[in-house]
Structure formats: C-alpha cells, structure tokens
Amino acid sequence: MSQPFGQRGEQLATHYLKQQGYTIIGTNWHCRFGEIDIIARQGDTLVFVEVRARHAALPEAAFASISKRKRARLLRAAHLYLADHQLENANWRVDVIAIAIPPSGRPMIEHVADALDW
C-alpha cells in the first residue's frame, strides 16, 4: 500500500472516530513492535486503532488482511504504550477500522471494537 493511500485511510478513520465522539490522543505511534495507527479515548477507555484501507468494493478485504501475527504485534505494542505512559491500570482495547475505497463512489468504513478476539 502506498504511503499517500495509507495516510488517506488513516485520515478517514480519524474523521470517523471524531464523528463518533472519540478524542484523538495521537497517531502513528512507533515502537519496536511496529506502529499503532491511532490512539484515542472513548469515555474512560483508551482505544488503540489499527486502520486497514484497501482498494475494494467492501471492507471485508481489509479485515482479512490482519493475520494472527499482526494481532500479536498490536497487542505487544499496546502493552508497551501503556507501560511507557504509566497507564498499566487503564481500561483499554484494540479496535480495527476497515476502509474499502472503491474505484468510484464513497469509501465504506466498518469499525470493530475490541477486535483482538477474532
């Protein structure tokens, strides 16, 4: 995926989360396990968001791109973020936002909260 395309997906996801009442704390947090695309807050819950954008008609292709290995890396990155920010006792979860960007028409956004259990 090209950098501008990935950035567009993250911008769409950030806008979507703000519309849903989330507060954006940060984006593109890097660590040795990879990157957390968006860190947000919903009420008293810290939300780590993985954004997957694909040139597709439906978001399923974006969800399918998250492997077991990617889920493990997301979990390790979330734990490291919590430790680095002294938030070990915080309520938190990992969400996935899948975005399908068709050749014509509007992007479709699908959001799965607490997505690590699939």
URQUIFEN-V746985 format. One record per residue. RES is the residue in one small letter. PSI is psi in whole degrees, 0 to 359 (none if undefined). Layout:
[[RES/PSI] [RES/PSI]]
This chain:
[[m/135] [s/154] [q/310] [p/323] [f/316] [g/319] [q/322] [r/318] [g/317] [e/324] [q/316] [l/318] [a/318] [t/315] [h/315] [y/312] [l/318] [k/319] [q/331] [q/2] [g/8] [y/151] [t/126] [i/123] [i/322] [g/167] [t/153] [n/52] [w/122] [h/143] [c/183] [r/345] [f/355] [g/219] [e/142] [i/120] [d/310] [i/136] [i/124] [a/172] [r/133] [q/107] [g/236] [d/16] [t/130] [l/133] [v/121] [f/124] [v/124] [e/127] [v/129] [r/115] [a/139] [r/149] [h/98] [a/165] [a/332] [l/152] [p/348] [e/322] [a/324] [a/317] [f/320] [a/341] [s/358] [i/107] [s/171] [k/320] [r/318] [k/318] [r/317] [a/319] [r/321] [l/317] [l/315] [r/319] [a/320] [a/315] [h/320] [l/319] [y/313] [l/317] [a/316] [d/334] [h/17] [q/47] [l/27] [e/332] [n/6] [a/151] [n/133] [w/164] [r/168] [v/125] [d/159] [v/133] [i/120] [a/134] [i/124] [a/125] [i/101] [p/163] [p/325] [s/151] [g/181] [r/149] [p/147] [m/130] [i/130] [e/134] [h/124] [v/117] [a/148] [d/55] [a/356] [l/350] [d/357] [w/none]]
